[in-house]
Amino acid sequence: MAPKNSTPAAHKPTAAQTSMAAGTTSVTLERLRANIGPLSTMMLRELEKTLPWYRRLSADERSSLGLVAQNGISAFVSWYEHPSSPSWVLSDVFGTAPTELTRSISLQRALQLIRTVVQVVEDRVPELADAHEQVALREAVLRYSREVAFAAADVYARAAENRGAWDTRLEALAVDGILRGENTDALQSRMSALGWKTHSKFTIMVGPAPSETDASFLATLRRAAARFAADVMVGIQGDRLILVLGEVANPESAYHRLSELFAPGSVVYGPLAQDLAGATASAKAAFAGMAVVRGWTAAPRPVSADDLWPERVIGGDDSARRALLTNIYQPLLGASNGLVETLNSYLQHGHSLEAAARDLFVHSNTVRYRLRRVCDVTGWDPLVPREAFVLQTALVVGRLSAAVKPAPDRPVPRST
């Protein structure tokens, strides 16, 4: 045993440690060294007997955990002989790659394993020490188990921190992949690694990011989003905050509540997407809406990107132009019954039913009926000023689209 005065000042043991080291006899130490093997064997049997989850592990996992437990017993003997700082625990007990432990079992199970090892050693105290040293040995076992438990908690905390940092990077890549329309298989792989289970019904929300987007804010945002959506991913791109939501329950309420977590300013959400390819289109629509939302001074918060079709068309968004053609103009043409003519006359005459009726030589009730049909066909009500503006933009887009169609080929005059 090393003399007291050989202990470095930086690692000087406490009074309790010094007393324990001084009270240790060579006989007890010899017994501890001689029983390392038997104790390890007993410990493995006890793990098999008392921990059902241990028996279900693979052979490699049981071997790794058994090695950790055996290291713990060997390290205890060395520590009991030379009490010192607990900084050795990570390397001596858990080895050079302690994160392997976190991949095999949870922290709760790791503590159960430590408790079993301690119990095995404590039960053998009467055989390992004389009567006058048994109290000191039991105290040493308890203090040692405390240090190992703290070290195990530190291992799991570091592993969780590393996983959190990796998950954050992977999440950023997944969100960026959705925005850029990357290969869906690669995207699905990244999202599965994040625990994402949704395969349809994606929604993208875009808005200004708060000035402080630390880990605490992101955790709060995820918890809030988890109340309304089955899955959620968060992305920060410059001054923009992006939410990718999967299977939102009660969308109207969810979008309103989630918009409160964005910084002051407009918040836009894209149309519901049925797959990852549609999620990319939804994200592009949301960003296009953010670029022009200031054109609608009375826009609600949050606002749907589809409600910004007129502003997006003016801003040069071709997807909004196609949406107006597909969802409004072409259905109106297909419905016939003079819906396009009636809507155009109503809009051109200052939203006056009587003026439109005179222009069309019909009764005002006929105009009113046809306008209700316009609402039934398109989902937009011409009697509401904002929706009438959307319908009027659709008529303009439709007429311009028809005007640019190529003319039919004319026969070339035969030369004489």
C-alpha positions in Angstrom: 0.0 0.0 0.0 1.3 3.4 -1.0 2.3 5.7 1.9 0.2 8.8 2.6 2.8 11.4 1.7 3.1 9.9 -1.8 -0.5 11.1 -2.7 -0.4 14.1 -5.1 -2.0 17.3 -3.6 -4.5 17.5 -6.6 -5.9 14.1 -5.7 -5.6 14.2 -2.0 -8.2 11.8 -0.5 -10.9 13.0 1.9 -10.7 12.2 5.6 -13.1 9.3 5.2 -11.1 7.9 2.3 -7.8 8.2 4.3 -9.4 6.5 7.3 -10.6 3.6 5.1 -7.3 3.2 3.4 -5.5 3.2 6.7 -7.9 0.6 8.1 -7.4 -1.7 5.2 -5.3 -4.8 5.9 -3.4 -6.9 3.5 -5.5 -9.9 4.4 -8.7 -8.2 3.2 -7.1 -7.0 0.0 -5.7 -10.4 -0.7 -9.1 -11.9 -0.2 -10.7 -9.3 -2.6 -8.0 -10.0 -5.2 -8.5 -13.7 -4.9 -12.3 -13.5 -5.2 -12.4 -11.3 -8.3 -13.1 -14.4 -10.5 -15.7 -16.0 -8.2 -17.4 -12.7 -7.7 -17.6 -12.2 -11.4 -19.1 -15.7 -11.9 -21.6 -15.1 -9.2 -22.5 -11.7 -10.6 -23.2 -13.2 -14.1 -25.4 -15.9 -12.6 -27.3 -13.3 -10.6 -27.9 -11.2 -13.7 -29.3 -14.2 -15.5 -31.5 -15.0 -12.5 -32.9 -11.6 -11.5 -33.0 -9.5 -14.7 -35.4 -11.0 -17.3 -34.3 -8.4 -19.9 -30.7 -9.5 -19.6 -31.6 -13.0 -20.7 -33.3 -11.6 -23.8 -30.2 -9.8 -25.0 -28.0 -11.1 -27.7 -24.8 -13.0 -26.9 -22.7 -10.1 -27.9 -24.7 -7.7 -25.8 -24.6 -10.0 -22.7 -20.8 -10.3 -23.2 -20.3 -6.6 -23.3 -22.4 -6.0 -20.3 -20.7 -8.8 -18.4 -17.4 -7.2 -19.2 -18.6 -3.9 -17.8 -19.7 -5.6 -14.6 -16.4 -7.6 -14.3 -14.5 -4.3 -14.8 -16.5 -2.8 -12.1 -15.5 -5.5 -9.6 -11.8 -5.3 -10.6 -11.9 -1.5 -10.4 -13.4 -1.7 -6.9 -10.5 -3.7 -5.6 -8.0 -1.2 -7.0 -10.1 1.7 -5.7 -10.5 0.1 -2.2 -6.7 -0.2 -2.0 -6.0 3.4 -3.3 -9.0 5.7 -2.8 -8.8 8.6 -5.3 -10.8 10.9 -7.5 -13.8 9.3 -9.3 -12.5 10.4 -12.7 -11.2 6.9 -13.4 -14.7 5.4 -13.5 -15.5 6.1 -17.1 -12.4 4.4 -18.4 -11.9 1.7 -15.9 -15.5 0.5 -15.6 -17.1 1.4 -18.9 -14.1 1.0 -21.1 -12.9 3.1 -24.0 -16.3 3.2 -25.8 -19.0 3.8 -23.0 -21.6 4.7 -25.6 -21.9 1.0 -26.5 -23.6 0.6 -23.2 -26.3 3.1 -24.1 -27.0 1.3 -27.4 -27.7 -2.0 -25.5 -29.8 -0.9 -22.5 -31.5 2.1 -21.0 -30.2 4.1 -18.0 -32.8 2.4 -15.8 -31.5 -1.0 -16.8 -27.9 0.1 -16.4 -28.7 1.1 -12.8 -30.4 -2.3 -12.2 -27.2 -3.9 -13.4 -25.1 -1.8 -11.0 -27.4 -2.6 -8.2 -27.1 -6.3 -8.8 -23.3 -6.1 -8.9 -23.2 -4.2 -5.6 -25.6 -6.7 -4.0 -23.4 -9.6 -5.0 -20.3 -8.0 -3.5 -22.1 -6.8 -0.3 -23.5 -10.3 0.3 -20.0 -11.7 0.3 -18.6 -9.1 2.8 -18.5 -11.6 5.7 -16.3 -13.9 3.7 -14.1 -11.1 2.4 -13.3 -9.2 5.6 -12.8 -9.9 9.3 -15.5 -8.7 11.7 -13.8 -5.5 12.6 -13.4 -4.5 8.9 -16.8 -5.5 7.6 -18.4 -2.1 8.3 -15.7 -0.3 6.5 -15.9 -2.6 3.5 -19.7 -2.2 3.3 -19.3 1.5 3.4 -16.7 1.3 0.7 -19.0 -0.8 -1.5 -21.8 1.8 -1.1 -19.6 4.8 -1.8 -18.1 3.0 -4.8 -21.6 2.1 -6.1 -22.6 5.8 -5.8 -19.6 6.9 -7.9 -20.3 4.2 -10.6 -24.0 5.3 -10.7 -23.0 8.9 -11.2 -20.6 7.9 -13.9 -23.3 5.9 -15.6 -25.6 8.8 -15.6 -22.8 10.9 -17.1 -22.4 8.4 -19.9 -26.0 8.5 -20.8 -26.2 12.2 -20.5 -23.3 12.6 -22.9 -24.8 10.0 -25.3 -28.1 11.9 -25.2 -26.4 15.2 -25.9 -24.5 13.6 -28.9 -27.7 12.1 -30.2 -29.5 15.4 -29.9 -26.8 17.3 -31.8 -26.9 14.6 -34.5 -30.7 14.6 -34.7 -30.7 18.4 -35.1 -28.3 18.2 -38.0 -30.3 15.3 -39.6 -33.6 17.3 -39.1 -32.1 20.3 -40.8 -31.0 18.1 -43.7 -34.5 16.6 -44.0 -36.3 20.0 -43.9 -33.8 21.3 -46.5 -34.4 18.2 -48.6 -38.2 18.8 -48.6 -37.7 22.4 -49.6 -35.4 21.5 -52.5 -37.4 18.4 -53.6 -34.7 15.8 -53.1 -35.2 12.1 -53.9 -38.1 10.8 -51.8 -36.3 7.6 -50.8 -33.4 9.5 -49.3 -35.8 11.9 -47.6 -37.9 9.0 -46.2 -34.7 7.4 -44.8 -33.7 10.5 -43.0 -37.2 11.1 -41.6 -37.4 7.5 -40.4 -34.1 7.9 -38.6 -35.7 10.8 -36.8 -38.7 8.6 -35.8 -41.1 10.1 -38.3 -44.0 7.8 -38.9 -46.3 9.8 -41.1 -46.4 9.0 -44.8 -49.1 11.4 -45.9 -51.0 14.6 -45.0 -48.0 17.0 -44.8 -48.3 20.7 -44.0 -45.6 23.3 -44.2 -45.7 26.5 -42.1 -43.3 29.4 -42.8 -42.9 32.6 -40.8 -40.4 34.9 -39.1 -38.1 33.2 -36.6 -37.7 34.7 -33.1 -34.4 36.4 -32.4 -33.5 33.6 -29.8 -33.9 30.1 -31.3 -32.0 28.2 -28.7 -32.5 24.6 -27.7 -35.1 25.6 -25.1 -37.2 27.4 -27.7 -37.0 24.5 -30.1 -38.0 22.1 -27.4 -41.0 24.3 -26.5 -42.0 24.5 -30.2 -41.8 20.8 -30.7 -43.9 20.1 -27.6 -46.6 22.6 -28.7 -46.6 21.1 -32.2 -46.9 17.6 -30.9 -50.3 18.4 -29.4 -51.7 19.0 -32.8 -49.7 16.8 -35.2 -48.5 13.2 -35.2 -45.0 14.2 -36.4 -43.1 17.5 -36.5 -39.8 18.8 -37.8 -38.4 22.2 -37.3 -36.0 24.2 -39.6 -34.3 27.5 -39.2 -33.1 29.2 -42.3 -31.8 32.7 -41.7 -34.7 34.7 -40.4 -37.3 32.1 -41.4 -38.8 29.5 -39.1 -40.2 26.4 -40.9 -42.5 23.8 -39.5 -43.1 20.5 -41.2 -46.2 18.8 -39.7 -47.6 15.4 -40.3 -51.3 14.5 -39.9 -52.5 17.6 -38.2 -55.7 17.2 -36.2 -58.1 20.1 -36.3 -56.0 22.2 -38.7 -57.7 25.5 -38.3 -57.1 25.6 -34.5 -53.7 24.0 -34.8 -52.4 26.6 -37.4 -53.7 29.5 -35.3 -52.1 28.2 -32.1 -48.8 27.4 -33.7 -48.6 30.8 -35.4 -48.3 32.3 -31.9 -44.8 30.8 -31.5 -43.5 32.6 -34.6 -42.0 36.1 -34.3 -44.3 39.1 -35.2 -45.2 39.2 -38.8 -47.0 37.2 -41.4 -47.2 33.4 -41.2 -48.1 31.3 -44.3 -49.0 27.6 -44.5 -49.0 25.6 -47.7 -51.8 23.4 -49.0 -52.2 19.9 -47.5 -49.8 17.4 -49.3 -50.5 13.7 -49.6 -46.9 12.7 -50.1 -43.3 14.0 -49.9 -43.4 15.2 -53.5 -46.5 17.2 -52.7 -44.8 18.4 -49.5 -42.1 20.1 -51.7 -44.9 21.8 -53.7 -46.6 22.9 -50.5 -43.4 24.3 -49.2 -42.8 26.3 -52.4 -46.3 27.6 -52.3 -45.8 28.7 -48.6 -42.5 30.5 -49.5 -44.1 32.1 -52.6 -46.9 33.4 -50.3 -44.4 34.8 -47.8 -42.8 36.8 -50.6 -46.1 38.6 -51.5 -48.2 38.4 -48.4 -47.6 42.1 -47.8 -49.7 42.8 -50.9 -52.8 41.9 -48.9 -52.9 44.3 -46.0 -55.8 42.5 -44.3 -54.3 39.0 -44.5 -55.1 36.9 -41.4 -52.4 35.3 -39.3 -51.8 32.6 -40.3 -52.9 32.7 -43.9 -53.2 29.9 -46.4 -50.9 30.1 -49.5 -54.0 29.3 -51.6 -55.7 32.5 -50.3 -52.8 34.4 -51.8 -53.3 33.2 -55.4 -53.8 36.7 -56.8 -50.7 38.2 -55.1 -48.7 35.2 -56.1 -49.7 35.5 -59.7 -48.8 39.2 -59.7 -45.5 38.2 -58.2 -44.8 35.8 -61.1 -45.6 32.4 -59.4 -46.6 30.1 -62.2 -47.9 27.5 -59.8 -50.5 30.0 -58.6 -51.5 30.7 -62.2 -52.0 27.0 -62.9 -54.0 26.7 -59.7 -56.4 29.5 -60.7 -56.9 27.9 -64.1 -57.4 24.4 -62.7 -59.5 25.2 -59.6 -61.6 28.2 -60.8 -61.6 29.1 -64.5 -61.8 25.7 -66.1 -64.5 24.4 -63.7 -66.5 27.5 -64.5 -66.2 26.9 -68.2 -67.2 23.3 -67.8 -70.3 24.2 -65.8 -71.6 26.3 -68.7 -75.1 27.9 -67.8 -73.5 31.2 -68.5 -71.5 31.2 -65.2 -68.4 32.9 -66.7 -70.5 35.6 -68.4 -72.6 36.2 -65.3 -69.6 36.5 -63.0 -67.8 38.8 -65.4 -70.8 41.1 -65.8 -71.4 41.2 -62.0 -67.7 42.1 -61.4 -67.6 44.7 -64.2 -70.7 46.4 -63.0 -69.5 47.1 -59.5 -70.9 44.0 -57.8 -74.4 45.1 -58.6 -77.0 42.4 -59.1 -79.5 44.7 -60.8 -76.9 46.2 -63.2 -75.7 42.7 -64.1 -79.3 41.6 -64.7 -79.9 44.5 -67.0 -76.7 43.8 -68.9 -77.6 40.1 -69.4 -81.3 40.7 -70.0 -82.3 38.4 -67.1 -84.0 38.7 -63.8 -81.8 39.7 -60.8 -82.8 36.4 -59.1 -81.3 34.6 -62.0 -78.0 36.5 -61.4 -78.2 35.7 -57.7 -78.8 31.9 -58.5 -75.9 31.8 -60.9 -73.5 33.5 -58.5 -74.5 30.8 -55.9 -73.6 28.2 -58.5 -70.2 29.9 -59.0 -69.6 29.5 -55.3 -70.7 25.8 -55.4 -68.5 25.1 -58.4 -65.3 26.9 -57.2 -65.6 27.2 -53.5 -65.2 31.0 -53.7 -68.1 33.3 -53.0 -68.4 36.3 -55.4 -70.5 38.2 -52.8 -67.5 38.4 -50.5 -65.1 41.2 -51.7 -61.8 39.4 -51.1 -63.1 36.2 -52.8 -64.6 38.2 -55.6 -61.0 39.5 -56.2 -59.7 36.0 -56.4 -62.4 35.1 -58.9 -61.7 38.2 -61.0 -58.0 37.3 -61.1 -58.9 33.8 -62.2 -61.0 35.3 -65.1 -58.1 37.5 -66.2 -55.7 34.5 -66.0 -58.1 32.3 -67.9 -58.6 34.9 -70.7 -54.8 35.5 -71.0 -54.2 31.8 -71.1 -56.6 31.3 -73.9 -55.1 34.2 -75.8 -51.6 32.7 -75.9 -52.7 29.4 -77.4 -51.0 28.8 -80.7 -53.2 29.5 -83.7 -53.9 26.5 -86.0 -51.6 26.0 -88.9 -52.8 27.7 -92.1 -52.2 26.1 -95.5 -49.3 27.7 -97.3 -50.4 29.1 -100.7 -49.2 27.1 -103.6 -46.5 28.9 -105.5 -47.0 29.5 -109.2 
